[in-house]
Amino acid sequence: MVREVEDYFGKWGEHGTVDLKQELGLVLMRIANRCLLGEQIRDNMFDEVTHLLHELFENGLHMASLFFPYLPITPHRRRDAARAKLGEIFHEAVRARRTSGRAENDVLQKLVESRYADGRPVTESEIAGLLIGMIFAGQHTSASAAIWTGACLLSHGDGRHLEAAVEEQRQIIFRHGRERVDYDVLREMGTLRCCIMEALRMHAPANVIIRQANKSFGVQARDGSRYAIPKGHTLVTSPAVNNRLPHIFEDPHVYDPSRFGPGREEDKVGGKFSFTPFSAGRHVCLGEDYAYMQIKVIWSHLLRNFELKIVSPFPDEEWEKFIPGPRGKVMVTYKRRLLE
């Protein structure tokens, strides 16, 4: 991750103006390609795979796709065509890896080597589906969260939240030096984590979380009302509502990363389901730590190496999608610096 981020932003000039939405999407795609698919696809087919994934996600993430996934409309035809082509590419990658005997340090290799309990190897089609699912989880939602983190940091709080995050990087550089950015160092970035959490609270990666009741049970609401949930019924909750409940989060419409810091910890006020951008419970997102790590790597690098200023209006959300990213461009000016 660190190498991909350093290489990508190392190509920026001394100063300029960029679309943060496009830039962070691309760097996260490079990370996903390297960690999941390996160097061969990343080095030789990055542009094609990136284009196909863009077609897949942009045409398959509308709310209509969630409730009517097989609706015969043009976006779904483009989605299905991209999925078929990606399947061909990943099938060939699996065959090449298996026949060559070459082993790489990536998730594709783990899937190629994995077997079911009965000894049966995972098929090419299964691996292709798993890879697409992991890229979706590891790139698309992380890109949305990373962009919202930057937009919030650069827009809210009259600069004090941004300065707090920058000061934390100064202290970490003082303790560990500029070159060391590893798992332990990333764990020390508590202020940056709170900034990410607050962006996720206000702009959750998913519009809705859907679950099915495996057994009948009852629920008592805060006002004392009781509800019976029959077995087999579908339940839907909205993180956009859940993460802005005023009896859990003080001034819920205000961007305030300190609400997650020592002494407040509002994400724990209402129990383990207070903060749900990654869902919660048994089916909580398995990639939560991976997402935080990616975003920390990106924003720690940007805060250390650039002065940033947002020059476009704060973006609206794409509510018509069930992964609502920022609408339109998020234009930012940058100027290189060396934080000390």
DAGI-V995301 format. One record per pair of residues at least 12 apart in sequence whose ideal C-beta (glycine too) atoms are under 10 Angstrom apart, sorted by sequence separation. I is the first residue (numbers start at 1). J is the second residue. If there is no record, write none. Layout:
I J
I J
//
This chain:
30 42
33 45
34 46
37 49
64 76
97 109
110 122
112 124
114 126
150 162
153 165
173 185
176 188
216 228
217 229
272 284
314 326
315 327
316 328
29 42
33 46
62 75
111 124
114 127
153 166
172 185
175 188
216 229
217 230
278 291
315 328
9 23
59 73
61 75
62 76
65 79
94 108
97 111
98 112
172 186
215 229
216 230
217 231
250 264
252 266
277 291
278 292
312 326
315 329
8 23
59 74
60 75
93 108
97 112
98 113
111 126
112 127
215 230
216 231
249 264
260 275
313 328
315 330
8 24
30 46
33 49
59 75
60 76
97 113
111 127
114 130
149 165
172 188
213 229
215 231
216 232
219 235
250 266
312 328
314 330
315 331
29 46
32 49
33 50
58 75
59 76
62 79
94 111
95 112
110 127
111 128
171 188
172 189
213 230
214 231
215 232
216 233
249 266
312 329
313 330
8 26
9 27
32 50
59 77
60 78
61 79
90 108
94 112
171 189
213 231
214 232
248 266
249 267
312 330
313 331
8 27
59 78
60 79
93 112
108 127
111 130
172 191
212 231
213 232
248 267
250 269
311 330
312 331
7 27
8 28
26 46
29 49
30 50
33 53
55 75
58 78
59 79
60 80
107 127
111 131
168 188
169 189
171 191
172 192
212 232
213 233
248 268
249 269
310 330
311 331
312 332
29 50
32 53
58 79
59 80
90 111
168 189
212 233
213 234
248 269
249 270
310 331
311 332
5 27
8 30
56 78
57 79
59 81
60 82
108 130
168 190
169 191
211 233
212 234
213 235
247 269
248 270
309 331
310 332
311 333
4 27
5 28
7 30
8 31
55 78
56 79
59 82
60 83
98 121
107 130
108 131
111 134
168 191
169 192
211 234
212 235
222 245
247 270
248 271
309 332
310 333
4 28
26 50
29 53
55 79
56 80
58 82
59 83
107 131
165 189
167 191
168 192
210 234
211 235
243 267
245 269
308 332
309 333
4 29
5 30
25 50
29 54
55 80
56 81
57 82
166 191
168 193
210 235
211 236
222 247
245 270
248 273
249 274
308 333
309 334
1 27
4 30
5 31
55 81
56 82
98 124
108 134
165 191
166 192
168 194
209 235
210 236
211 237
248 274
249 275
306 332
307 333
308 334
309 335
1 28
3 30
4 31
55 82
56 83
107 134
164 191
165 192
168 195
209 236
210 237
248 275
306 333
307 334
308 335
3 31
4 32
54 82
55 83
94 122
107 135
164 192
165 193
208 236
209 237
242 270
306 334
307 335
1 30
2 31
4 33
25 54
52 81
53 82
56 85
94 123
95 124
165 194
207 236
208 237
209 238
245 274
305 334
306 335
307 336
308 337
1 31
4 34
52 82
53 83
55 85
56 86
94 124
97 127
161 191
164 194
165 195
208 238
209 239
302 332
306 336
307 337
3 34
4 35
51 82
52 83
55 86
93 124
94 125
107 138
164 195
165 196
207 238
208 239
242 273
243 274
305 336
306 337
25 57
52 84
91 123
92 124
94 126
206 238
207 239
208 240
242 274
243 275
302 334
305 337
307 339
1 34
52 85
53 86
91 124
94 127
161 194
162 195
206 239
207 240
208 241
209 242
242 275
243 276
304 337
305 338
306 339
1 35
51 85
52 86
90 124
91 125
93 127
94 128
161 195
204 238
205 239
206 240
242 276
243 277
303 337
304 338
305 339
52 87
90 125
93 128
204 239
241 276
242 277
304 339
49 85
52 88
91 127
92 128
203 239
204 240
237 273
239 275
303 339
304 340
48 85
49 86
52 89
87 124
90 127
91 128
94 131
161 198
203 240
204 241
239 276
240 277
4 42
48 86
87 125
90 128
93 131
157 195
201 239
202 240
204 242
238 276
239 277
242 280
89 128
90 129
153 192
156 195
200 239
201 240
204 243
237 276
239 278
49 89
87 127
88 128
90 130
203 243
204 244
239 279
48 89
49 90
87 128
90 131
201 242
202 243
239 280
86 128
87 129
89 131
90 132
153 195
156 198
201 243
202 244
237 279
86 129
149 192
152 195
153 196
156 199
200 243
201 244
237 280
45 89
49 93
87 131
152 196
83 128
86 131
87 132
150 195
153 198
198 243
83 129
86 132
149 195
152 198
153 199
156 202
197 243
45 92
149 196
152 199
201 248
202 249
41 89
45 93
148 196
149 197
151 199
152 200
201 249
222 270
41 90
83 132
86 135
149 198
150 199
82 132
146 196
148 198
149 199
152 202
202 252
41 92
145 196
148 199
149 200
152 203
198 249
201 252
202 253
37 89
41 93
145 197
147 199
148 200
151 203
202 254
203 255
37 90
40 93
146 199
202 255
145 199
148 202
149 203
201 255
202 256
38 93
41 96
144 199
145 200
148 203
201 256
37 93
40 96
144 200
147 203
148 204
198 254
199 255
201 257
40 97
148 205
198 255
145 203
198 256
199 257
201 259
38 97
141 200
144 203
145 204
198 257
201 260
40 100
144 204
145 205
195 255
197 257
198 258
144 205
196 257
198 259
40 102
143 205
144 206
194 256
195 257
197 259
198 260
141 204
142 205
194 257
195 258
197 260
38 102
40 104
42 106
141 205
193 257
194 258
196 260
197 261
39 104
41 106
140 205
141 206
192 257
194 259
195 260
201 266
38 104
39 105
40 106
191 257
194 260
201 267
37 104
38 105
39 106
41 108
190 257
191 258
193 260
194 261
209 276
38 106
40 108
137 205
193 261
198 266
209 277
211 279
37 106
38 107
191 260
197 266
198 267
209 278
210 279
35 105
36 106
37 107
38 108
190 260
191 261
194 264
197 267
206 276
209 279
211 281
34 105
35 106
36 107
37 108
38 109
190 261
204 275
206 277
209 280
211 282
34 106
35 107
36 108
190 262
204 276
205 277
206 278
211 283
33 106
35 108
194 267
201 274
204 277
205 278
206 279
36 110
201 275
203 277
204 278
205 279
209 283
32 107
36 111
57 132
61 136
200 275
201 276
202 277
204 279
56 132
60 136
200 276
201 277
209 285
200 277
240 317
57 135
197 275
199 277
200 278
53 132
56 135
57 136
61 140
206 285
240 319
52 132
56 136
197 277
205 285
196 277
53 135
57 139
58 140
53 136
57 140
56 140
240 324
49 135
53 139
54 140
57 143
205 291
53 140
200 288
50 139
41 131
200 291
165 257
200 292
164 257
36 130
37 131
161 255
164 258
36 131
161 256
196 291
197 292
200 295
36 132
161 257
196 292
199 295
37 134
157 254
161 258
36 134
37 135
156 254
157 255
160 258
32 131
35 134
36 135
156 255
157 256
193 292
196 295
35 135
155 255
156 256
157 257
192 292
195 295
196 296
156 257
157 258
195 296
32 134
33 135
36 138
153 255
187 289
193 295
32 135
35 138
36 139
152 255
189 292
192 295
193 296
196 299
32 136
35 139
151 255
153 257
192 296
195 299
32 137
152 257
187 292
29 135
32 138
33 139
183 289
186 292
187 293
28 135
31 138
32 139
186 293
189 296
192 299
31 139
32 140
149 257
186 294
188 296
189 297
192 300
29 138
30 139
186 295
187 296
28 138
29 139
32 142
183 293
186 296
189 299
207 317
28 139
29 140
31 142
32 143
185 296
186 297
189 300
192 303
207 318
27 139
28 140
203 315
207 319
210 322
28 141
204 317
207 320
25 139
28 142
29 143
186 300
189 303
203 317
207 321
208 322
25 140
28 143
181 296
185 300
202 317
206 321
207 322
27 143
28 144
181 297
206 322
207 323
25 142
26 143
28 145
205 322
206 323
207 324
24 142
25 143
28 146
205 323
206 324
24 143
25 144
27 146
28 147
181 300
204 323
205 324
24 144
181 301
204 324
205 325
22 143
24 145
25 146
203 324
21 143
24 146
25 147
203 325
21 144
23 146
24 147
181 304
203 326
23 147
21 146
22 147
24 149
20 146
21 147
24 150
178 304
20 147
23 150
173 300
178 305
19 147
172 300
21 150
20 150
21 151
169 299
20 151
169 300
173 304
145 277
168 300
169 301
172 304
145 278
169 302
170 303
20 154
165 299
169 303
170 304
165 300
168 303
169 304
141 277
167 303
169 305
141 278
165 302
166 303
165 303
166 304
66 206
66 207
162 303
166 307
66 208
166 308
63 207
66 210
141 285
63 208
142 287
146 291
150 295
61 207
141 287
145 291
149 295
153 299
162 308
145 292
148 295
149 296
162 309
137 285
142 290
146 294
147 295
150 298
137 286
138 287
142 291
145 294
146 295
149 298
150 299
153 302
137 287
141 291
142 292
145 295
146 296
149 299
153 303
159 309
142 293
143 294
146 297
134 286
138 290
139 291
142 294
143 295
146 298
150 302
134 287
137 290
138 291
142 295
146 299
150 303
137 291
154 308
139 294
143 298
153 308
154 309
155 310
134 290
138 294
142 298
146 302
154 310
153 310
154 311
155 312
150 308
152 310
155 313
156 314
151 310
155 314
150 310
154 314
155 315
178 338
151 312
178 339
152 314
178 340
151 314
151 315
173 338
173 339
174 340
148 315
172 339
173 340
147 315
148 317
170 339
169 339
170 340
167 339
144 317
166 339
144 318
6 181
151 326
155 330
5 181
148 324
150 326
154 330
2 179
144 321
148 325
2 180
147 325
148 326
154 332
2 181
144 323
147 326
151 330
1 181
2 182
143 323
144 324
145 325
150 330
144 325
151 332
141 323
143 325
144 326
148 330
150 332
140 323
143 326
147 330
2 186
141 325
1 186
140 325
136 323
35 290
66 321
67 322
62 318
63 319
64 320
65 321
66 322
61 318
63 320
64 321
65 322
66 323
62 320
63 321
64 322
31 290
35 294
61 320
62 321
63 322
61 321
62 322
60 321
61 322
62 323
63 324
31 293
32 294
60 322
61 323
28 291
31 294
58 321
60 323
61 324
57 321
61 325
28 294
31 297
57 323
27 294
28 295
31 298
57 325
24 294
27 297
28 298
24 295
27 298
24 298
27 301
23 298
24 299
24 302
23 302
20 302
20 308
1 290
5 294
9 298
4 294
8 298
12 302
18 308
20 310
6 297
10 301
15 306
21 312
1 293
5 297
9 301
15 307
17 309
20 312
1 294
4 297
5 298
8 301
9 302
12 305
19 312
3 297
4 298
5 299
12 306
17 311
21 315
1 296
2 297
5 300
6 301
10 305
17 312
20 315
1 297
2 298
5 301
9 305
1 298
5 302
9 306
2 300
2 301
6 305
1 301
25 325
21 325
21 326
20 326
21 327
24 330
21 328
22 329
23 330
21 329
22 330
19 328
20 329
21 330
23 332
19 329
20 330
21 331
18 329
19 330
20 331
21 332
23 334
18 330
19 331
20 332
18 331
19 332
17 331
18 332
20 334
17 332
18 333
16 332
17 333
18 334
16 333
17 334
15 333
16 334
15 334
16 335
14 334
15 335
16 336
13 334
14 335
15 336
12 334
13 335
14 336
13 336
14 337
12 336
9 334
9 336
//
